[in-house]
Amino acid sequence: MPFERVHADALRFDPAARESPYSLLVNRMSPSAGTRGHGDAVFQTLHYLRHLEAIGAPVLNGRAAYEVELSKAAQASLAAELGIAYPRTRVVATTADAVRAAEELAFPVLVKPNIGGSGAGIRSFDTVEELRAAEAELELGLDGTALVQERISAEGDTVVRIEILDGEFLYAIRLRLLPGSFNLCPADYCELPGVADGVSGRGLPVERFDPPEEAIDDAKRLVAAAGMDLGGVEYLVDARDGTPTFYDVNALSNFVADAANVIGFDPFVNLVDLIVERAGALVAA
């Protein structure tokens, strides 16, 4: 299919325009762009997606999906609305509030920017004294907002990411963490503390995994409620009581590296099929 790359850091649009030049736009913008010098593009993309929605332009992972992607606070609220287990959390707007909020939770706690990605800016604290001593160094992120969250120990030192495409289960991967790690990012490129090449303690970054049906159903509900056509949802099993606890919802996925060997197929084929179906139907109409 003919296509055009629309670079998020060079977006220009006419707010008076009533039609889009594209049969379909596919939103691949990442909130972690701010860690790579493209923070301005995060909000410019949001403005563009709002405009596209207003004029009825078709978008794969449009404004609603992107707003949930951008906000860990929104993800926590969404999980609460759906009755899905999520770490106890407080949302704060100042570093001083982080200390006060943490006193309402059980230590250890994590402090993470509301707009993050790839584990960027997350800090772990075992005591309120440690947190108070680091108050001036905390990162609130691009929107001046942060989450203070109870740090949950993952049963078996593993986390799982479930990929949902067009409302259906696509695949799941499991990452084995270093014991005590708090960087729960399951992507291949995420750095793990103490491991120079970014692999897990077993020597493999990820492995195929078959989650229980209940976890898959919860992932589907989260992705649907977020308005996502494509979404990756991450969870761990709480070592204290065995509860599957979700902690991240992503509208952007680069999928697993070496997919043919890890999960047995190339998920980009499925994604492209969906794009062709959506764009082709719109062109035909």
N, C-alpha and C positions, 0 to 999 in steps of 0.2 A: 504493500500500500504506500502511496505517497504520504510523506509526513514532513512536518517542520518542527525543529527544536525551538522552543520558546524559553529563553534563558531567564530564570527568575531574578537575576541581579541586573537585568536590563529591560525590565517590563515597562512598556509605554502603552497606555490605552486612553481612548476618548470616552469619558463618562457619559457623553451625549449619544454615543453610538447605540443603536437598538438591535444590531445583529452582530453575531460573531463570524469571523471569516473561516471558522473551522467547523467541520461536521461533528468533531468530538475533541475535547481537551482532556489530557491525562495528567493529573496533578502528581508530580514526583518530588515535590519540594520537601526538604528535610528541616525540622526545627534545629538540628545541630549545625546548620549552616553558619550560625553565629560563631562557632568554634573554629571556622575556617575562613573568617574574614568577610562573611556575607550576611551579617545580621540584619542589615537593612532590607534584604530581600525577603526575610521572613514576614514582615508586615506588609510590604508591597504586594506579595502574593495574596495575602488575606484581602486586601482592598480589591484586587483584580477578581478574585473568586466571588466576592460579594456583588461586584458589577455583573459578572457572568450570570449569577443566579437571578439577579434582578431582571435581566433581559431574556431569561429562559434558555440560555445556552447550555447544551449538554456537557457535563464534566464528569469524568471518572474520579471519584474521591473529591467531591466539591467542597463548598464552604463549611458545611456542618462537620464533615469528616476532618477537615483541616483544623477547625477550631478545637476539636477534641484532641487531635494529634498535638496541637500546640500547648495544651494545658494539662499538666498532671493533676491540678486541682479539679478540672472538669472531669477527668477520668475517675477520680476518687468519688465525686458526686454521682457520676453515672453508675458506678458499681453499687453505691449505697441505694440508689433508686431501684436497681434491679434485684437487690438482696443478695448480691454476690460478695463473697468474703474478700476483703481488702485490708491492708495494714491500717491500724488506727493512725489517724493523720490530723494535723492542724495546718491550716494555710495562714501564712504570715506575710506582712509587708515591710517589716523592719527586722534588723538583726537582734535588737533588744526583745522584740516579740518572740523570736525563736527560743530564747531562754525561758521566757514565761510559758510558752506553749509546751515546751519539753517537760516542764514540771507537772503537766497534766497527763503525761504518758509514762510508759514503763521503759526504762533504759535497758539495753543500748538503743540509741535513736540515730536516724539518718537525717541530714539536712540536705535538700536537693533543690536546685532551681526549678521553677515551674515550667519554664521552657528549657528543655535539656536535649538529651539524645546521646546515645553511645556511652552512657555513664558519666557524662561531663559534669564537673562541679559538685559531685556528691561527696559528702563528708560523713564520717561515722564517729560517734561519741559514746563512750561507755558510762560517763557520769555527767551530772549537771555542771560540776566544776570544770571538767574538760571543755564543755560547750561554752561556758561563760568565759574561759580564758581565750577561746578562739573566736569570740563574738565579732571582733573587728575584721576578721579575715573571711567571714562567710560570704558566699556568692548568692545574690538574689536573682541574678539572671537578667535577660533582656527586658522583662516587663516588671522588674522590681518586686517580684513575688517568689516566695519559696515555700516548700513543704517541710514540715517537721514530722517524722514518721517513725513508728516503732520498727526497729530492725528485727526481722524474723529469721531464725535459723532454718535453713532449708534441709528437710529430711534427705539423707543420703548425699548432702552437698551437691544437689542438682537443681537446675531450673529447666522449664519447658517453654517452648514457643510454639503456639498453634497458628497456622496460617489458614485464613478463611478467604475464599474467592467467590464472589457472586452468591453469598449466602451458604456456600457448601464448604465442608472440610477439605482442605487441599493436602496438607501434610503437617507433621509435627517433628520437632527436633528437641533433643535433650542435651544440655551442656553440663558437664561435671566440673564443679567449681573447686578451686583450692580451698581446703578447710579454713573457715573463718573469713572467706572473701565476702565483701559486700558489694562488689561490682557485679550486678546480676545481668548485665547486657549479654544476650545469647548470640549476638552476631559474630561471625568469624573474625572480624577485624577489631573487636573490642579488646583492649588491653586488660590483662589480669595481673593483679599485684604479684610481683616476684617472679614473673615468667616473661622472659625477654621476647620470645617469639609469639606470645599471645595465644598459646594453646593451653588446654586444660592439664590437670595433674596426670591424667591417663595418657597424655601425648596426642589426643585427638580433640579438635575444637568442638565438634558436635557429633551426634549420632541420631539416626532415625529413631522415633519413639511413637508408640501407640497409646495415647492418653485414654483414660476412662471416658465413657460416653457422657457422663455428667460434666466433665471438664470441657469437652467439645461443645456440648449444648450451651454452657455458660459463655464460652468464647463466641459462639454464634450470636448469642443474645447481646453481648457487649458490642460486637461489630455492627450488628443491625441497628441497635439503639444509637450508635455513634454516626449513623448515616454513611458507613464506609462500604464501598464496593469491593475493596481489598483491605484486609487488615491482619496484622500479626499481634496476637495477644499472649502475654507472658505470665506464667504462674510458678509458684513453688508449693511444695507441701510443707505446711507448718510442722516442724519437728516436735512441737509441744503436744499437739493434739491430732495430727494427721489431716488437717483441713487443707484442701487445695485453695491457695490464696493468690488472687491475681494482683499484679502490681504495675502493669504497663499495657497500654493500648496504642498500637502504631498503625497509622494509615499508610506509611511508606515501608516497603520491604524491598531489599536487594536480594532476597531469597538466600538460600544456603549455597555456599561455594561447593564446587565439585558435586553438584546435585545428583548426577547420574550414579555416582558411587555411594553417596550418603543416603539418598531417599529413593533412588531407582528410576527417576525421570527428571526432566527439565521443566520446572514450574513456569518458566517464562513462556513456554509454548501455550500453556493454559491461559496465562494473562493476555498474550497476543490474540488468542482465539476470542477472548471476551472483547478486546478492543475492536477487532475486525467485525464481530457480531454487532456491537453497539454502533460503530461508525457506519457500517454497511447498511444497517436498518435505517439509520437516519438519512443517508444519502438516497436510499431507495424511496423513502417517504417524500 
